[in-house]
Amino acid sequence: MALKRGIVARLGAWLAAWAGVRQARGRRVVTATLWALGCGLGSGLGWGFGWGGGLGVACAQEKFIVMASTTSTEQSGLFAHLLPAFKLASGIDVRVVALGTGQALDMSRRGDADLAFVHDTAAEHKFVAEGFAIKRWDVMYNDFVLLGPANDPARVAGRDIAAALQKIAAGGAPFVSRGDKSGTHAAELRLWQRAGLDPAALPVSAYRQCGCGMGPALNMASSVNAYVLADRGTWLAFRNRGELKVLVQADKSLFNQYGVMVVNPAKHPQVKHVLAQAFVDWVVSPAGQSVIASYKIGGEQLFFPNAGGGM
């Protein structure tokens, strides 16, 4: 009976995480997830020493954790810079599944990830309050920027994001929204609310929800010369800019905080909480914070470390 329950649980996790793979774009993300799924499912079904012992032995020998994270940390190139340094220091490999923050937290709620590294502070506090994590740590921040065509038809340029959104709405200018329950999407909705506007009431021809990650949203905005909210890190790494440029920045409401949480083993005993905590301890330490600060594109720093204890 216990074996049956274990098989069902593993299959459920496999299907749920595969759904995440279909949402996530990028060979490294898919490969990482399939490896984690293969090890987990194989061990649950007793296949550890099948296929000549290859998969089972490899899984037994390699220390790895699965991180549910945001598309911005992946597409900005931060993880390609940060995670090799952590592996060098610890011997632990981190397999990233890059999703919107909402999906990353849902994946963690199901126990399909060992930790979450995301950027929606209100949703993260709710995650802790629900018991899915014991603690949350600040890690780093950057900011959001409002991008638009260089000729700025809505005349939004400046430092006031609320006024900019009001002008976009009043003029019917095209605006691309992530529309994917990500941290960026949540921030965008808060900004519309502070501007006294409901984007759902805007014409579909003007307010265009792509249901996609930051990179695809930028590509869409670039192709139709639309306005779009983006995190600065992904924007700096983005190359297909077309006529897009930064039009609104430096408004204090554009602050973008990132946090990390280990999934609570009391909820999901299978999570590798000890290895996941090792990552948290490193990324908030002076060593990890220094690696984050050293990541630059064209001499410009993308993320600013600000670990100062759990919240």
C-alpha positions in Angstrom: 0.0 0.0 0.0 2.8 2.4 0.9 4.6 1.5 -2.4 1.4 2.2 -4.3 1.0 5.6 -2.6 4.6 6.4 -3.4 4.2 5.5 -7.0 1.1 7.7 -7.3 2.8 10.6 -5.6 5.8 10.3 -7.9 3.6 10.1 -11.0 1.7 13.1 -9.8 4.8 15.1 -9.3 6.1 14.0 -12.7 3.0 15.2 -14.5 2.8 18.5 -12.6 6.5 19.3 -13.2 6.2 18.3 -16.9 3.4 20.9 -17.2 6.0 23.3 -15.9 8.5 22.2 -18.4 6.0 22.9 -21.2 5.6 26.4 -19.9 9.4 26.9 -19.5 11.4 27.7 -22.6 15.1 26.9 -22.9 17.0 23.7 -23.3 18.9 24.0 -20.0 15.6 24.3 -18.0 14.0 21.4 -19.8 17.1 19.2 -19.4 17.4 20.0 -15.7 13.8 19.2 -15.0 13.8 16.0 -16.9 16.9 14.8 -15.1 15.3 15.6 -11.7 12.1 13.9 -12.8 13.9 10.8 -14.0 15.8 10.4 -10.8 12.8 11.0 -8.6 10.4 8.8 -10.6 13.0 6.0 -11.0 13.7 5.9 -7.3 10.0 5.9 -6.5 9.4 2.9 -8.8 12.4 1.0 -7.8 14.3 1.5 -11.0 17.4 2.7 -9.3 19.7 0.1 -10.7 17.9 -0.5 -14.0 19.3 0.2 -17.4 22.7 -1.3 -16.4 22.7 0.8 -13.2 23.3 4.0 -15.2 20.5 6.3 -14.0 20.4 5.0 -10.5 24.1 5.2 -9.9 24.3 8.7 -11.4 21.4 9.9 -9.3 23.0 8.4 -6.2 26.4 10.0 -6.9 25.2 13.5 -7.8 24.0 16.0 -5.3 21.4 18.3 -6.7 18.4 20.4 -5.8 15.5 21.6 -7.9 14.8 25.4 -7.8 11.6 26.9 -8.9 12.4 30.4 -10.0 11.5 33.3 -12.3 12.1 33.9 -15.9 13.9 37.1 -15.1 16.7 35.5 -13.1 17.2 32.9 -15.9 16.8 35.1 -18.9 19.0 37.9 -17.5 21.8 35.4 -17.4 22.3 35.7 -13.6 22.0 32.0 -12.9 24.6 31.1 -15.5 26.9 33.4 -13.5 25.8 32.5 -10.0 25.1 28.8 -9.9 28.5 27.6 -11.1 30.1 29.5 -8.2 27.8 27.8 -5.8 28.5 24.4 -7.2 32.3 25.1 -7.0 31.8 26.0 -3.3 29.5 23.2 -2.3 29.5 20.4 -4.9 25.7 20.8 -5.2 24.1 21.2 -8.6 21.1 23.4 -8.9 18.5 22.4 -11.5 16.4 25.5 -12.4 12.8 25.4 -13.6 12.1 29.0 -14.8 8.5 30.1 -14.6 6.5 33.1 -13.6 6.6 33.7 -9.8 3.0 32.5 -9.4 3.7 29.2 -11.2 7.0 28.8 -9.3 5.2 29.1 -6.0 2.5 26.7 -7.1 5.2 24.2 -8.1 6.8 24.6 -4.7 3.4 24.2 -2.9 3.1 20.8 -4.6 6.5 19.7 -3.4 8.0 19.5 -6.9 10.8 21.9 -6.0 13.2 22.1 -3.1 13.3 25.9 -2.9 11.8 28.9 -4.6 13.7 32.0 -5.7 11.1 34.6 -6.7 10.1 38.3 -6.7 6.7 38.9 -5.3 7.2 39.8 -1.6 3.5 39.8 -0.7 3.0 36.3 -2.3 6.2 35.1 -0.6 4.9 36.1 2.9 1.6 34.4 2.1 3.6 31.2 1.1 5.3 31.3 4.6 2.1 32.0 6.4 0.5 29.0 4.8 3.3 26.8 6.1 4.9 25.9 2.8 8.2 27.5 4.0 9.4 28.2 7.5 11.3 31.4 6.6 12.0 33.8 3.8 15.2 35.7 3.1 15.9 38.8 1.1 18.6 38.2 -1.4 18.9 41.1 -3.9 16.9 43.8 -5.7 16.8 45.7 -9.0 14.0 47.7 -10.5 11.3 47.7 -13.1 11.4 50.0 -16.0 8.7 51.1 -18.4 9.8 50.6 -22.0 8.3 52.0 -25.1 9.0 53.2 -28.7 11.7 55.8 -28.9 9.2 58.4 -30.4 7.0 57.9 -27.2 3.6 58.6 -28.8 1.9 58.7 -25.4 4.5 61.2 -24.0 5.2 59.2 -20.9 8.9 59.8 -20.4 9.9 60.8 -16.9 9.9 59.4 -13.4 6.2 59.0 -12.6 4.9 55.6 -13.5 1.3 56.3 -12.4 1.1 59.3 -14.7 2.7 57.3 -17.5 0.1 54.5 -17.2 -2.8 57.1 -17.2 -1.4 58.6 -20.4 -1.1 55.2 -22.1 -4.7 54.4 -21.1 -6.1 57.8 -22.2 -4.4 57.6 -25.6 -5.2 53.9 -26.3 -1.5 53.2 -26.9 -0.7 49.5 -27.2 0.6 47.9 -23.9 2.0 44.4 -23.6 1.3 42.6 -20.3 2.9 39.4 -19.2 -0.5 38.2 -18.1 1.1 35.1 -16.5 0.7 35.6 -12.7 4.4 36.3 -12.5 6.1 38.7 -10.1 6.4 41.2 -12.9 2.7 40.8 -13.8 1.7 41.2 -10.1 3.8 44.4 -9.9 2.2 45.7 -13.1 -1.3 45.1 -11.8 -0.4 47.0 -8.5 0.9 49.9 -10.6 -2.3 50.1 -12.6 -4.3 50.1 -9.4 -2.2 52.9 -7.9 -2.8 54.9 -11.1 -6.6 54.4 -10.5 -7.1 52.2 -13.5 -8.4 48.7 -14.2 -6.5 47.3 -17.2 -9.2 44.7 -17.8 -11.5 47.6 -18.8 -9.0 48.7 -21.6 -9.7 47.7 -25.2 -8.2 44.3 -26.1 -6.5 46.1 -29.1 -4.6 48.2 -26.6 -4.0 46.0 -23.6 -2.4 42.8 -24.9 -1.8 39.9 -22.5 0.7 37.4 -23.9 0.6 34.9 -21.0 4.4 34.5 -21.5 7.8 35.1 -19.9 9.7 38.4 -19.9 11.8 37.6 -23.0 8.8 36.8 -25.2 6.9 39.8 -23.9 9.8 42.1 -24.9 9.9 40.5 -28.3 6.2 41.1 -28.7 6.5 44.7 -27.6 9.4 45.3 -29.9 7.6 43.8 -32.9 4.5 46.1 -32.5 6.2 49.2 -30.9 4.2 48.8 -27.7 4.8 49.9 -24.1 5.8 47.1 -21.6 6.9 46.8 -18.0 10.1 44.9 -17.6 12.7 44.1 -14.9 15.9 45.9 -15.7 18.0 42.8 -15.5 16.2 41.1 -18.4 16.1 44.3 -20.4 19.9 44.8 -20.1 20.4 41.2 -21.4 17.8 41.5 -24.2 19.1 42.1 -27.7 16.1 42.3 -30.0 15.3 45.8 -28.8 14.1 47.3 -32.1 12.9 50.9 -31.3 12.3 50.2 -27.6 14.0 52.3 -25.0 13.6 53.0 -21.3 11.1 55.8 -20.8 10.1 55.7 -17.1 12.5 54.7 -14.3 13.6 55.7 -10.8 10.0 55.9 -9.4 10.3 54.3 -5.9 7.2 52.1 -6.7 9.4 50.4 -9.3 11.6 48.7 -6.7 11.9 45.0 -7.3 12.9 42.7 -4.4 13.9 39.1 -4.8 13.6 36.5 -2.0 14.4 32.8 -1.4 12.6 30.1 0.6 13.2 26.5 1.3 10.1 24.3 1.0 9.0 23.1 4.4 9.8 19.4 4.8 6.8 19.1 7.3 4.6 19.6 4.2 6.7 17.6 1.8 9.1 15.2 3.4 10.8 14.3 0.1 12.3 17.7 -0.4 16.0 18.1 0.0 15.8 20.7 2.6 19.3 20.3 4.0 20.9 20.8 0.5 18.4 23.6 -0.3 19.3 25.4 3.0 23.0 25.1 2.0 22.2 27.2 -1.1 20.3 29.8 1.0 23.1 30.0 3.5 25.6 30.6 0.7 23.6 33.0 -1.4 22.9 35.3 1.5 26.5 35.1 2.8 29.2 37.6 1.8 30.5 35.1 -0.8 27.2 34.7 -2.5 26.3 38.3 -2.3 29.7 39.2 -3.9 29.0 36.9 -6.8 25.6 38.6 -7.4 27.2 42.1 -7.3 29.8 41.1 -9.8 27.3 40.2 -12.5 27.4 43.0 -15.1 26.5 43.5 -18.7 28.3 46.2 -20.6 29.7 47.4 -17.3 26.2 47.8 -15.8 25.3 45.9 -12.6 22.0 44.0 -13.0 21.2 43.0 -9.4 22.1 44.5 -6.0 22.6 42.2 -3.0 20.7 43.2 0.1 20.5 40.1 2.3 19.8 41.1 5.8 18.2 38.2 7.6 14.9 36.3 7.2 11.5 37.8 7.2 
